[in-house]
Amino acid sequence: MQPNENLKITLRHHVIFWLIYFLLNTLRWGNYFDNYEYSFKTTLLGFPIHMVLCYLNIFVLMPKFVFKRKYFLYVFFLILSLISMVFIKFNLTYFLISTNIWPEGPAVIHDVTFSYSIDMMIGELYVITFVTAIKVTMDWLQEQKRVTALEKTQLETELLFLRSQISPHFFFNTLNNIYSLAIEKSDKTPKLILRLSELMRYLLYETKSKRQSLEKEIICIENYLDLEQIRYGELLKTETTISGDIMDKKIAPILLLSFIENAFKHGANMTNGDVKIDIDFKIVENFLYFTISNPLPETPNKSESIENSSGIGLKNVKKRLELGYKPEEYSLDIQSTNKLFVVKLKIKV
C-alpha cells in the first residue's frame, strides 16, 4: 500500500459528501419554508452551481493562482465566478421554479438586486470555504504522512548503513588475529575460528531487527572477549559483572559491541604489558546501566583523539543512538583521564 493511499479522496467520497450535504440542505430549507417540495427543487437547482464553484476553486483557481502566489488574480477570478453564479442562479430560479427568486429575503423581488447578489455570494462562499477546508486538510494529512514515511525510510536506511559498517570492521580485526596465530602455528587457531563462526552467524542472521535480545547481545560480547583472550593470553584481564534481570530486555543490535571494540582498539592494542578491562551490566527497572573502562596508552597519538579516531569509532555509536532512540531514552557519558578511559551508557531496554 502506498503511504497516502488510505487518505486518498475517491469518487465514492465525493458522492457520499454531496448526498449528505444535499439531504441536510433540503431538510433545513424545507423546515424553514414548511415546503419540502420547494426546498427540494431549489436545492436540486443550486447544488450543480455549488459543485462547479467548489471544484473550480480547489482544482483550477487555487493551483493556478494561490499556489503560485498570484493572490490578486485569484480574488479577481473568484469574484468573477461568484458574480456569474448570481446571474445563472437567478435565471434558473426565475424560469424553472418561481418568479419570487428570494423567498427567504426581506421582500418579494423579481429582479437581481444588490442585497440579493451579496446574500447569494456569501452563501456560495460558505460552501466553497467548507469544501476547500476539507481539501486542504486532506492534502496536509497526505503530505505529513508522506514526509513521515520518507523520514522513516531515511532513518532505516541510515541505521542499516551504520550497522553494516560494524561487521566488516570487526571481521577485519579478527581475521588479522587468526592470520597472526596461523603464522605462529598456534593451537589457539581452531578455537578462534570456531568463535568467529559463532559471531558471524549472529551478525549475519540475528541483527536485522531494530531491537535484539539483550541476553544474546551479552553472549555476542562474551564470544568477542573470548576471541581477544585467545589472542592476548595472560596479558589480558577482563572482568564482566551482570546484575539485575536481563531476560526479556531489548537493545539495538551490536550497539554495545562497538564500545568493546573501542576499548581494545585504543586500550589493549596500544598498551604494552598487562591490560585490565572492566565491563558492567546493571539493569534497573527498564534501563540498562552499561559501563566499560580500559587503560589508556602512556604515549597517546596526539594527532588522533579516541573519540574522533578512524574506523567505526564512537561517532558511529552516537549517531546510532540519535537515530534509534528518543533523547529521554538514553544518556551517554564519556570520561578520559591520564590513565583510564570510561564509557557510561544509560539506555532503555
Secondary structure by P-SEA (a helix, b strand, c coil): ccccccccccaaaaaaaaaaaaaaaaaaaaaaaccaaaaaaaaaaaaaaaaaaaaaaacccccccccccaaaaaaaaaaaaaaaaaaaaaaaaacccccccccccccccccccaaaaaaaaaaaaaaaaaaaaaaaaaaaaaaaaaaaaaaaaaaaaaaaaaaaacaaaaaaaaaaaaaaaaaacccaaaaaaaaaaaaaaaaacccccccccaaaaaaaaaaaaaaaaaaacccbbbbbbbcccccccccccaaaaaaaaaaaaccccccccbbbbbbbbbbcccccbbbbbbbccccccccccccccccccaaaaaaaaaaccccccbbbbbbbcccbbbbbbbbcc
